[in-house]
Structure formats: structure tokens, C-alpha cells
Amino acid sequence: MKVHAPEAILPTLTATVGVVLLAFWLATGPPSDLEPRTSGRDGTIDRSGQTARPEPGQPIAGPGTASEIPGQWPGFLGPGRDSIATGGPPLARSWPAEGPPVLWSIDVAEGYAGAAISDGRVYVLDYDEEAEADTLRCLSLDDGREIWRNSYPVVVAFHHGMTRTVPTIVGDYVITMGPRCHLACWDAATGKSHWLIDLERDHGTRVPEWYTGQCPLVDQDRLIVAPCGDAMLMAIDYRTGDVIWQSPNPKGWNMTHVSIVPMELQGRRTYVYCASGGVAGVAADDGTLLWETTAWKEINATSPSPVVLPDDRLFLSRGYGSGALMLQLVKTDSGIEAQSLFELTPKQFSSEQQTPIYRDGHLFGIRKVGAKTMVCLDLDGNEVWDSGGDRFGLGPYLFADDLLLILDDDATLTAAEATPSGYKRLARHKVLPGGHDAWGPMAMVAGRLILRDMTRLVCLDLRAN
């Protein structure tokens, strides 16, 4: 009798069992309690993308009407892109026990997208999960009711939230940058779509981890963006979507979460951007690459924008175990050179998400490492003061009517006097009960402060009377 070795029998037995199990599966179907995997809920971005450029739809009108309240907060960090509100009525120096009055509140998709305000309208780039579409919502500043909405289809999976950026308003146009780098232009009054550019598909952009945080910049009547693909920076006619110039990207640097900053450099308008491999400056007139440095490379993620300072200096900061760097741009025989003046350790200063504020010859920002206090630095990097027992998180802050308004992670709002002479808290209240991840940039117009946490957008009345 012929005896088969066990290793010879095993493949045959395995195949037989597999056929039986497959037949059983086909006969009975999958278990009824299985749920489809939601891409991104496991901490990954679905990068499968779309082969065709998404097409915006038609605007859908809502019951809201534009407010007659004056004032502009036309984009990221306000009119001067410096987190300083100008004009407006006096603000209250104290709040009642129930906190500042809430004028309105709405639900929003999970994320950190901030508001822009113009002509009594509030614009927020939201996400419609049911329709799977980036959705620009136009709201009334009076009561938060929706005036119109318009959208384009795109799959955005949850990955530490979905929405990220602040629209930019210029005249009759609203410019948005979606989480997956869709650049779009809309009519500010009606919501009609003018054009859409897919930077990943059309210009070789690599969508950053946790999606893009880059907010569009309109400067000198042009839209300036950093695709960091075929080109590092690009100037666009915002009315038509036509490309005016593209700057070179010789080292193949990728996009970060940083927004572009305009700068006057030795009498010439330039744009500064922190890309993955370093920092670069290009000429505003034609996109010529004027200087670059690898002294400040991306570590995990870079979010705060550069802060432009006197004497052709730039202050750079971030979190994730890194601190801050002061650069000075110097003209040499070979061109512009970026020289490092000093570095700060994470314990001296580090800002993971928010851009520090330059005011009164000093820098103000929240130091992430250690006690997480608000600090004031002089321009040599020396600490002038910190906020002592007042601790904060990764949330935004801005100046308005000589008050420093600071939002903590849990949506606790603090109003303080903050000058180079010192810090003094005046009021504090948790404005969103149960709030969390309140990291989106705030907006201020006519004493109305718009802020958000992960899922709610609220408008507060901070006026003195």
C-alpha cells in the first residue's frame, strides 16, 4: 500500500475545504451585521481620488438675507492677515455670569474651517457628508440663516476632521481651497460658480497629510497659491481662473499646511512660503525665485505662517518637537541670502497650529511645550512675560479694541489686556458647552466674534453696550 506524506495531503485538503466554504458563502450571503469600512476613520486619507475634475452645481437659495452690519473680515487672519481687527465699537471688558450673548449658532461638519465676512454675509467652506461634497455656505451675519449654498462632489474622509481653510473675499468674488486642493471661485452675492481648478490633477500637487490648510491669498489684484507640484507658487486671474505666471519648483518641494505671506523686500513685492523642504521667496511681478533656504524644513507638519518683521526679518514657528527660527534676508553679490539670526527651543517658544501676532514691536503667541501659556517675545527672542496661571491649548487668538481674545481647546474664551508691559485677564467663559478641538481661526466684525469648535459655529456679541 502506498503511503502519502502529510505535506502532500495538506494542499489537497485545504483546497477542498476552501471550495466548500465558498459554496456556503455564495448560498447564504455575507452576515447582515457587517458595515462597510469608512475610509479615513482608521486614521488614513483615501488617496484614490477622482479621475475627472468635479463640476460645481447650481446655488441653492435659503431663507437668510444679508445683514446691514458694516465691516469686513475678508479672509485668513483678517483684513491685514495679521489677526488684528480694526475699527468697530468698543468691546466689553467684563461679561455676565452666563457669558457674552450668543447671537446665533449652527451645526457644521467636523473640522476647523474658519469664517470670512463681507457685506453682512458670512462665508464658510463646509462639507456635506451625505452628498459627499465640499459646500460653500453663505450665511446672514444677523441670525446665521443660510442665504445660499453651492458645492462640488469630492470624497473627503474623516482624518482629524475634514474642513480646514478660510475663504478669501475680493469684490464680488469668493475664493475657496478645499481639503483636497480644489481651488474654486464663486459669485459672492448669488453663489454661482465661476471656475474650479483641481491642483492635484491639473498641477501635480500632493495633498498634504491631514489635508491642506492653505488659505487663498489675493494680492495686487491676483490670486496667489502654492501648488508645490509643477510650480511652487502660481498667480491666477481670479476672475477667469487663467494662470498668469508660475514659479519654478526645482527641488520638488511639496505643499504644507502653511498659507502664503506677502512681503516688501528691499523695495520689491515678494511672496514667502514654507514648503516641505524649506522656505522660499518669489517675486510678485513674474514669479522669479529670489531666494530659498533649507534651514527650516517640515517636521511632521508645518502650519503657522511666517510672520514678517521690520528689517527684512521673518519669524518661523511650529510644534512637533521643534521651536522657532528668526531669519533675515540680506542682499549679497550673488542675490538674496536668508541668514539665521537665532533659534528658540520648544520650551522657549513653539506654536503647532496658530500664527503668532506681531504688534507693538513684539510677538505674541501660545507656547505649546510645558505650561502652554501665552507669551510675549521681543524681536531678539527674549521672553518678556507669560500668562502665568492662565493656560491655553492649540486654539486661535486675535486682537480687537486693544483686547487679546484667546480661544482654548474646549471653546473657553478669554479676554485679556496684553501689551509689552504685561498680561491681565479680564473675562473668561466657556462659550460652547461640551466644546472640543476649537482650533479654527476666529473672525471679528463690528463687535461680533465668530468662532467654532469641531462641530459648531457660533456668533457672539462682544460689544460693550
C-alpha positions as CSV (number, residue, x, y, z in Angstrom):
1,M,0.0,0.0,0.0
2,K,1.3,3.5,-1.0
3,V,1.5,5.9,2.0
4,H,1.2,9.7,1.3
5,A,3.3,12.1,3.3
6,P,1.3,14.7,5.4
7,E,2.8,17.6,3.4
8,A,1.4,16.1,0.2
9,I,-2.1,15.6,1.7
10,L,-2.4,19.1,3.2
11,P,-2.7,21.2,-0.1
12,T,-5.5,18.9,-1.4
13,L,-7.4,19.1,1.9
14,T,-7.1,22.9,2.1
15,A,-8.4,23.3,-1.4
16,T,-11.4,21.1,-0.7
17,V,-12.3,23.0,2.4
18,G,-12.0,26.3,0.5
19,V,-14.4,25.1,-2.2
20,V,-16.9,24.1,0.4
21,L,-16.7,27.4,2.3
22,L,-17.0,29.4,-0.9
23,A,-20.1,27.5,-1.9
24,F,-21.6,28.1,1.6
25,W,-20.8,31.9,1.3
26,L,-22.5,32.2,-2.1
27,A,-25.5,30.3,-0.9
28,T,-26.1,32.3,2.3
29,G,-24.6,35.8,1.6
30,P,-22.5,37.9,3.9
31,P,-23.5,38.4,7.6
32,S,-26.2,41.1,7.9
33,D,-24.4,42.9,10.6
34,L,-21.3,43.8,8.6
35,E,-20.8,47.5,8.0
36,P,-18.7,49.0,5.1
37,R,-15.4,50.5,6.0
38,T,-15.4,54.2,6.2
39,S,-12.2,55.5,4.6
40,G,-10.3,57.7,7.0
41,R,-11.9,56.6,10.2
42,D,-8.8,54.4,10.8
43,G,-6.6,57.5,10.5
44,T,-5.8,57.3,6.8
45,I,-6.7,59.5,3.9
46,D,-8.3,57.8,0.9
47,R,-6.0,59.0,-1.9
48,S,-7.8,57.1,-4.7
49,G,-9.2,60.5,-5.8
50,Q,-11.3,61.2,-8.8
51,T,-10.3,60.8,-12.4
52,A,-12.4,63.7,-13.6
53,R,-12.4,67.2,-12.4
54,P,-15.5,67.7,-10.2
55,E,-18.2,70.1,-11.6
56,P,-19.9,72.6,-9.2
57,G,-23.6,72.6,-9.2
58,Q,-26.2,75.4,-9.1
59,P,-26.6,77.5,-6.0
60,I,-29.5,76.6,-3.7
61,A,-31.2,79.6,-2.1
62,G,-32.1,79.7,1.6
63,P,-34.3,81.8,3.8
64,G,-31.5,84.2,5.0
65,T,-30.9,87.7,3.9
66,A,-27.7,89.8,4.0
67,S,-27.2,91.9,7.2
68,E,-26.7,95.7,7.0
69,I,-24.0,95.5,9.7
70,P,-20.8,97.1,8.2
71,G,-17.3,95.7,8.4
72,Q,-15.0,93.3,6.6
73,W,-13.1,90.2,7.7
74,P,-12.2,89.2,4.1
75,G,-10.1,86.1,4.8
76,F,-7.5,84.3,6.8
77,L,-6.4,86.3,9.8
78,G,-8.4,89.4,8.8
79,P,-8.0,92.5,6.7
80,G,-4.2,92.7,7.3
81,R,-3.7,89.0,7.5
82,D,-2.2,89.7,11.0
83,S,-5.0,88.7,13.4
84,I,-5.8,92.3,14.3
85,A,-9.3,93.7,14.0
86,T,-9.5,97.4,13.2
87,G,-12.5,99.8,13.7
88,G,-15.7,98.7,15.2
89,P,-17.4,99.6,18.5
90,P,-15.9,99.4,22.0
91,L,-15.8,95.9,23.4
92,A,-16.9,94.8,26.9
93,R,-14.2,94.4,29.5
94,S,-16.3,92.1,31.6
95,W,-19.1,89.5,30.8
96,P,-22.1,88.4,32.8
97,A,-22.1,85.1,34.6
98,E,-23.8,83.5,31.6
99,G,-21.1,84.8,29.3
100,P,-21.3,87.1,26.3
101,P,-24.6,87.0,24.4
102,V,-24.9,84.3,21.7
103,L,-26.5,85.8,18.6
104,W,-26.7,82.5,16.7
105,S,-25.2,79.1,16.4
106,I,-25.2,76.4,13.6
107,D,-24.0,72.9,13.2
108,V,-21.1,72.3,10.8
109,A,-19.2,69.3,9.5
110,E,-16.3,68.1,11.6
111,G,-13.2,70.2,11.1
112,Y,-11.6,73.6,11.6
113,A,-12.7,75.8,8.7
114,G,-13.0,79.5,9.7
115,A,-15.3,82.2,8.5
116,A,-14.8,85.2,6.2
117,I,-17.2,88.1,6.4
118,S,-18.2,90.8,3.9
119,D,-21.3,93.0,3.2
120,G,-23.3,91.4,6.0
121,R,-22.6,87.8,4.7
122,V,-20.6,85.1,6.4
123,Y,-18.9,82.5,4.2
124,V,-17.8,79.1,5.5
125,L,-16.4,76.2,3.3
126,D,-18.2,73.3,4.9
127,Y,-18.6,69.6,3.9
128,D,-21.9,67.8,3.1
129,E,-21.2,64.3,4.3
130,E,-24.5,62.9,2.8
131,A,-23.9,64.4,-0.6
132,E,-20.1,63.9,-0.3
133,A,-19.4,67.4,-1.5
134,D,-17.3,70.5,-0.5
135,T,-20.0,73.1,0.2
136,L,-19.6,76.8,0.4
137,R,-22.3,78.2,2.7
138,C,-23.3,81.9,2.7
139,L,-25.0,82.9,6.0
140,S,-26.6,86.1,7.3
141,L,-24.5,87.9,9.9
142,D,-27.7,88.8,11.7
143,D,-29.0,85.4,12.5
144,G,-26.9,82.7,10.8
145,R,-29.7,81.7,8.4
146,E,-28.4,80.4,5.1
147,I,-28.7,82.8,2.2
148,W,-27.3,80.2,-0.3
149,R,-25.1,77.2,-0.7
150,N,-23.2,75.6,-3.6
151,S,-21.0,72.6,-3.9
152,Y,-18.9,70.2,-6.0
153,P,-18.6,66.5,-5.4
154,V,-15.5,65.1,-3.7
155,V,-14.8,62.3,-1.3
156,V,-13.3,63.7,1.9
157,A,-12.8,61.1,4.6
158,F,-12.6,62.0,8.3
159,H,-8.9,62.4,9.2
160,H,-8.8,64.6,12.4
161,G,-11.7,66.5,10.9
162,M,-12.4,67.2,7.3
163,T,-12.6,71.0,6.7
164,R,-9.6,73.2,7.1
165,T,-9.5,76.6,5.3
166,V,-10.9,80.1,5.3
167,P,-12.4,81.6,2.1
168,T,-11.0,84.8,0.6
169,I,-13.3,87.6,-0.5
170,V,-12.4,90.1,-3.1
171,G,-15.0,92.4,-4.6
172,D,-17.9,90.3,-6.0
173,Y,-15.9,87.0,-5.8
174,V,-15.2,84.4,-3.1
175,I,-12.2,82.1,-3.5
176,T,-12.0,78.8,-1.7
177,M,-9.4,76.0,-1.3
178,G,-11.0,72.6,-0.5
179,P,-9.4,70.0,1.8
180,R,-8.2,68.0,-1.3
181,C,-6.8,71.1,-3.0
182,H,-9.7,72.1,-5.2
183,L,-9.4,75.8,-5.9
184,A,-12.8,77.4,-6.7
185,C,-14.3,80.8,-7.4
186,W,-17.9,81.8,-6.6
187,D,-20.1,84.8,-7.0
188,A,-20.3,86.4,-3.6
189,A,-24.0,87.5,-3.9
190,T,-25.5,84.6,-5.8
191,G,-23.3,81.6,-5.2
192,K,-22.9,80.9,-8.9
193,S,-19.7,79.0,-9.7
194,H,-17.2,80.9,-12.0
195,W,-14.4,78.2,-12.2
196,L,-12.7,75.3,-10.5
197,I,-9.1,74.1,-10.6
198,D,-8.1,70.7,-9.3
199,L,-4.5,71.4,-8.1
200,E,-3.7,67.7,-7.6
201,R,-5.0,66.7,-11.1
202,D,-4.0,69.8,-13.0
203,H,-0.8,70.9,-11.4
204,G,0.8,67.9,-9.7
205,T,0.1,68.9,-6.1
206,R,0.5,66.3,-3.4
207,V,-2.4,66.7,-0.9
208,P,-0.8,67.1,2.5
209,E,-1.3,64.7,5.3
210,W,-4.5,65.9,7.2
211,Y,-5.5,67.7,4.0
212,T,-4.5,71.2,3.1
213,G,-4.6,74.2,5.5
214,Q,-3.5,76.7,2.9
215,C,-5.9,79.7,2.6
216,P,-6.0,81.5,-0.7
217,L,-4.3,84.9,-0.9
218,V,-5.4,87.8,-3.2
219,D,-2.7,90.4,-3.6
220,Q,-2.2,93.1,-6.2
221,D,-5.5,92.0,-7.9
222,R,-4.2,88.5,-8.4
223,L,-4.9,85.2,-6.7
224,I,-1.7,83.6,-5.3
225,V,-1.5,79.9,-4.4
226,A,1.3,77.4,-3.7
227,P,0.5,74.2,-5.5
228,C,4.1,72.9,-4.9
229,G,3.8,70.5,-7.8
230,D,4.8,71.5,-11.3
231,A,5.3,75.0,-9.8
232,M,6.0,76.2,-6.3
233,L,3.8,79.3,-6.5
234,M,1.3,80.4,-9.1
235,A,-0.5,83.7,-9.9
236,I,-4.0,83.4,-11.3
237,D,-6.6,85.9,-12.6
238,Y,-9.2,85.3,-10.0
239,R,-12.0,86.4,-12.4
240,T,-11.3,83.8,-15.0
241,G,-9.0,81.2,-13.5
242,D,-6.3,81.8,-16.1
243,V,-2.7,81.3,-14.9
244,I,-0.6,84.5,-15.1
245,W,2.8,83.1,-14.0
246,Q,4.3,80.0,-12.3
247,S,7.4,80.0,-10.3
248,P,9.9,77.1,-10.5
249,N,10.0,74.2,-8.1
250,P,13.5,72.9,-8.8
251,K,13.8,70.7,-5.8
252,G,10.3,69.2,-5.9
253,W,9.1,70.6,-2.6
254,N,5.6,69.6,-1.5
255,M,2.7,71.6,-0.1
256,T,2.4,72.1,3.7
257,H,-0.5,73.5,5.8
258,V,1.0,77.0,5.7
259,S,-0.6,80.0,3.9
260,I,1.4,82.4,1.7
261,V,2.6,85.7,3.1
262,P,3.3,88.9,1.1
263,M,6.4,90.8,2.0
264,E,8.1,94.0,0.8
265,L,11.7,93.0,0.3
266,Q,14.2,95.9,-0.4
267,G,11.5,97.7,-2.4
268,R,10.2,94.7,-4.3
269,R,6.9,92.9,-3.6
270,T,7.5,89.2,-2.9
271,Y,5.7,86.2,-1.6
272,V,7.1,83.9,1.1
273,Y,6.1,80.2,1.5
274,C,7.2,77.4,3.8
275,A,7.2,74.2,1.7
276,S,8.2,70.7,2.8
277,G,11.9,71.1,2.1
278,G,12.5,74.7,3.1
279,V,11.3,78.3,2.8
280,A,11.3,80.3,-0.4
281,G,10.6,83.8,-1.7
282,V,9.4,84.7,-5.2
283,A,8.8,88.0,-7.0
284,A,5.2,89.2,-7.2
285,D,5.5,90.6,-10.7
286,D,6.7,87.5,-12.6
287,G,7.2,84.6,-10.1
288,T,11.0,84.6,-10.2
289,L,12.6,82.5,-7.4
290,L,14.5,85.2,-5.5
291,W,15.8,83.1,-2.5
292,E,15.4,79.8,-0.7
293,T,16.8,78.2,2.4
294,T,16.7,74.6,3.8
295,A,17.2,75.9,7.3
296,W,13.5,75.4,8.1
297,K,12.2,72.1,6.7
298,E,8.9,70.5,7.5
299,I,8.9,68.2,10.6
300,N,5.7,66.1,10.5
301,A,3.6,69.2,9.7
302,T,4.1,72.9,9.5
303,S,1.0,75.1,10.0
304,P,1.8,78.7,11.3
305,S,2.5,81.2,8.5
306,P,5.8,83.2,8.6
307,V,5.5,86.5,10.4
308,V,7.0,89.4,8.5
309,L,9.0,91.8,10.7
310,P,11.0,95.0,10.3
311,D,14.5,94.9,8.7
312,D,13.6,92.1,6.3
313,R,13.2,89.6,9.0
314,L,10.9,86.5,9.2
315,F,9.8,84.7,12.3
316,L,9.0,81.0,11.8
317,S,7.5,78.6,14.3
318,R,5.8,75.2,14.7
319,G,5.2,72.3,17.0
320,Y,6.0,68.6,16.9
321,G,9.2,68.9,18.9
322,S,10.6,71.9,17.1
323,G,10.7,75.6,18.2
324,A,11.2,78.8,16.3
325,L,13.7,80.4,13.9
326,M,14.4,84.1,13.0
327,L,15.6,84.7,9.5
328,Q,17.0,87.9,8.0
329,L,17.1,88.4,4.2
330,V,20.3,90.0,3.2
331,K,21.3,91.3,-0.3
332,T,24.7,89.9,-1.4
333,D,26.7,89.9,-4.6
334,S,25.0,86.7,-5.7
335,G,21.5,87.7,-4.8
336,I,19.3,87.4,-1.7
337,E,20.6,85.2,1.1
338,A,18.5,84.0,4.1
339,Q,20.6,84.2,7.2
340,S,19.6,82.6,10.5
341,L,19.8,85.1,13.3
342,F,18.7,82.8,16.2
343,E,16.7,79.7,17.1
344,L,14.4,79.1,20.0
345,T,14.0,75.7,21.6
346,P,10.5,74.2,22.0
347,K,10.5,75.2,25.7
348,Q,11.3,78.8,24.7
349,F,8.6,79.0,22.0
350,S,6.7,76.6,19.8
351,S,3.4,77.1,18.1
352,E,1.8,74.0,16.5
353,Q,-1.1,75.5,14.6
354,Q,-1.7,79.2,15.1
355,T,0.4,82.1,13.6
356,P,1.9,84.4,16.2
357,I,0.9,88.1,16.2
358,Y,3.3,90.9,15.7
359,R,2.1,94.1,17.5
360,D,3.7,97.0,19.3
361,G,7.2,95.8,18.3
362,H,6.7,92.4,20.0
363,L,5.5,88.9,19.2
364,F,2.5,87.3,21.0
365,G,1.7,83.6,20.8
366,I,0.9,80.4,22.8
367,R,3.9,78.2,23.7
368,K,2.8,74.6,23.2
369,V,5.5,72.9,25.3
370,G,5.4,73.0,29.1
371,A,2.7,75.1,30.7
372,K,1.1,76.2,27.4
373,T,1.0,79.9,28.3
374,M,0.5,83.0,26.2
375,V,4.0,84.6,25.9
376,C,5.3,87.9,24.7
377,L,8.7,87.9,23.0
378,D,10.9,90.8,21.9
379,L,12.4,90.6,18.4
380,D,15.6,89.2,19.8
381,G,13.7,86.1,21.0
382,N,13.7,87.1,24.7
383,E,10.6,86.3,26.8
384,V,9.1,89.5,28.2
385,W,6.3,87.8,30.1
386,D,4.0,84.8,30.1
387,S,0.4,84.5,31.2
388,G,1.2,82.7,34.4
389,G,-1.7,80.7,35.7
390,D,-3.7,81.2,32.5
391,R,-3.1,78.1,30.4
392,F,-4.3,77.5,26.9
393,G,-4.2,74.9,24.1
394,L,-4.0,74.9,20.3
395,G,-6.8,77.4,19.7
396,P,-6.8,80.7,17.9
397,Y,-6.3,84.3,19.2
398,L,-6.7,87.8,17.8
399,F,-6.5,91.5,18.9
400,A,-9.6,93.7,18.8
401,D,-10.1,97.0,20.5
402,D,-6.8,96.6,22.5
403,L,-8.1,93.2,23.9
404,L,-6.4,89.9,23.2
405,L,-9.2,87.3,22.7
406,I,-8.0,83.7,23.1
407,L,-9.9,80.5,22.4
408,D,-8.9,77.3,24.3
409,D,-9.3,73.8,23.0
410,D,-12.6,73.3,24.9
411,A,-14.1,76.6,23.5
412,T,-13.3,78.6,26.6
413,L,-12.9,82.2,25.5
414,T,-10.6,84.6,27.4
415,A,-10.4,88.4,27.1
416,A,-7.2,89.9,28.3
417,E,-5.2,93.1,28.3
418,A,-1.9,92.2,26.6
419,T,0.8,94.7,25.9
420,P,4.6,94.6,26.1
421,S,4.1,95.8,29.7
422,G,2.2,92.7,30.8
423,Y,-0.8,90.4,30.7
424,K,-4.1,90.8,32.7
425,R,-7.1,88.6,32.3
426,L,-10.4,90.5,32.3
427,A,-13.0,87.8,31.4
428,R,-13.3,84.1,30.7
429,H,-16.3,81.9,29.8
430,K,-16.9,78.5,28.1
431,V,-18.9,79.7,25.1
432,L,-19.7,76.2,23.7
433,P,-20.7,73.7,26.4
434,G,-19.0,70.4,25.7
435,G,-16.7,72.1,23.2
436,H,-13.6,70.3,21.9
437,D,-10.9,70.8,19.3
438,A,-11.8,74.5,19.0
439,W,-8.9,75.3,16.7
440,G,-10.4,77.1,13.7
441,P,-9.4,80.7,13.1
442,M,-11.8,83.3,14.5
443,A,-13.4,86.3,12.7
444,M,-14.4,89.7,14.1
445,V,-16.7,92.3,12.6
446,A,-18.5,95.2,14.3
447,G,-18.2,93.6,17.8
448,R,-19.4,90.3,16.5
449,L,-17.0,87.4,17.1
450,I,-17.4,84.2,15.0
451,L,-15.7,81.1,16.3
452,R,-16.1,77.3,16.2
453,D,-15.3,74.0,17.8
454,M,-15.2,70.7,15.9
455,T,-18.9,70.7,15.0
456,R,-20.5,74.1,15.8
457,L,-20.1,77.6,14.6
458,V,-21.3,80.4,16.9
459,C,-21.6,84.2,16.7
460,L,-21.0,86.2,19.9
461,D,-21.9,89.8,20.7
462,L,-18.8,91.3,22.5
463,R,-19.9,94.9,22.3
464,A,-19.7,97.0,25.4
465,N,-23.3,98.0,25.4
